[in-house]
Amino acid sequence: MELYAESLTEYKRLATLEVKVGDLLLGNFNPIRIQTMTTTDTMNTKATVEQSIRCIEAGAELVRITAPSKNEAENLLNIKNELRKRGYATPLVADIHFTPNAAEIAARIVEKVRVNPGNYVDKKKFELIEYSDADYHEEIERIRNRFTPLVKICKEYGTAMRIGTNHGSLSDRIMSRYGDTPIGMVESAMEFLRIAESENYYNIVLSMKSSNPQVMVEAYRLLIENMHSELRHCYPLHLGVTEAGDGEDGRIKSAIGIGTLLEDGIGDTIRVSLTEDPEFEIPVCKDIVKRYVDKKGTAVPPIEKSSLTFLSSNVKRPSFEIENIGGKHVPVVIADFSKKNNITPQDLEDIGYKYNVITDKWTIGDMAADYVFCADKNVDFTLPGTLRIINNYNTWKDAADKEKSIPIFDEKQYLNNEIIKSQSINFVMLDCYSELYPQPDKKSLFEKLKHDTTAVICLSSTNKNAMQSIRRMFIELEENDIKNPAIIICYSNDDTMDESLIHYAIETGALLLEGFGNGICLGYHYDDKNRLPDNKLLNSIAFGILQATRTRISKTEYISCPSCGRTLFDLQETTAKIRAVTNHLKGVKIAIMGCIVNGPGEMADADFGYVGSGTGKITLYRGKEIIKRSVPEEIAVEELINLLKESEAWVEPALVHA
Ligand code: SF4
């Protein structure tokens, strides 16, 4: 093992125990299973069966259904019977919060139950209580008494279990001792796991979800380390980012969290939680999982033990500053215009700039790219003041005005001492272990880079293990004390834009989460003349990745639950409504949660919460504090805006877009 993974430089699945969910095998190198959760009322058998079928037809290998009380748990039998009657044998999972009675009924009916250790026994009061060791022990015994009957039923009926910890719903006991931390999440699951093992029950899957991919990734890694050191074996892992939201942002956030772990061979089943109909989650899961079927890449040298601290420290790689890159600057975005035939002012609209003919001025948006790579093309109009262009060295050297652009060198050009360079900033391409690509003379290259305060390194790799290759190079830079800022270049040759989005999010997101990268540049490998890059989309994805990794905040963040049988309003419609009036509030985190039972806990670190608290009623939160209760749904969005205004988090849209 290298830290928490079998390998940090090649794709190797983490060895986990095998769990049987009905006839489906999970863990122990079985294929990564895809699952989702219904959003219908569990008491509505017909609607739940039909939605389950849509999910199964789309490719779900497990379907989860909420069971908030005994009635819903009992109705799982009708749902299961109807599905079996219609020829669908897909295992069902009961989702339990707060209700051990419902769990004990469901465990006799469906193939798997999911319990949340944060609220299975504890009623969350958001209280900070001081627990002595004796009090703490007493609480654990209380859990043992309440949880053991479920374990015994699961054992008797051959039912699997997921101990599913959520960052936002840790018990008051865990919060008081460990705080709202990844280690608290791990301990929360370990308490239940120890009880299950003491009953010789091992048919268990674990999850550590959070709406923040950074927290989620850290919690899973810690859990693996804990299981290895304490239990000497590892249970299969269910991966997911909670409340990821919808659309492009929801997909990016999920891909970063789930993909960062899968890249290291971690994860046996995944769920992408989107605020959309559950069947739409499945293609995203498929695009993610597909990347790991027969994944093999050119060997990358293993990481020395002494270098592992770079990865475990969870801090940003130190770099010096060159203009607006590196040091304390947020990561920059480089737009790739190299495949364009000619570059016009309209093209800049795709990357966040708007030209006003009357005032003859450029307006710069929050998501405006910082550099444009133009390869060998010239730009013959005046650029916005904040935008710089990058040209290949051979074009740059022949240009009359060398100040107009920045040169980019390949490794050979850069090592040639005869060539001229820019006095202030130069980009240097560095290939990271690409297949069929001669590796550079790293000794000379590193020596030169180390003493060059103008060189920004651009790291790219065509290796199938591109993320690991670039990560390995970042570590080599550290080992050689090279502190030049470095940009991650990520190109895709995937068949569809949906797959490309997953590709970009995983390969750059995983590195950004580990503190690597002072900028990103997204593009395409293929040379299909009919498929020109959609620069607007690429720019939006790039800023979405930086937002999801919380390395550069450029827009409002929405934390919206996927909805389930507990949901008290139309979540998709409400999310769209709230987004329409608040999407100009850069950096504000707004949670939109379907129910008051789990919503307040699950909305984690949101600044404001819009939570369903009864039919047609909404409760509004500032952080974890209730500000307005039972607001009629018809005026709730307006009241949310009032709350934002009272909290000085509101800006008039006209001022932002002026
Ligand atoms: S927060 Fe949303 S997904 Fe979670 S239980 Fe409530 S309604 Fe269901």
Boltz pocket constraint, residues with backbone or C-beta under 6 A from the ligand:
constraints:
  - pocket:
      binder: B
      contacts: [[A, 561], [A, 562], [A, 563], [A, 564], [A, 565], [A, 566], [A, 567], [A, 568], [A, 593], [A, 594], [A, 595], [A, 596], [A, 597], [A, 598], [A, 599], [A, 602]]
      max_distance: 6.0
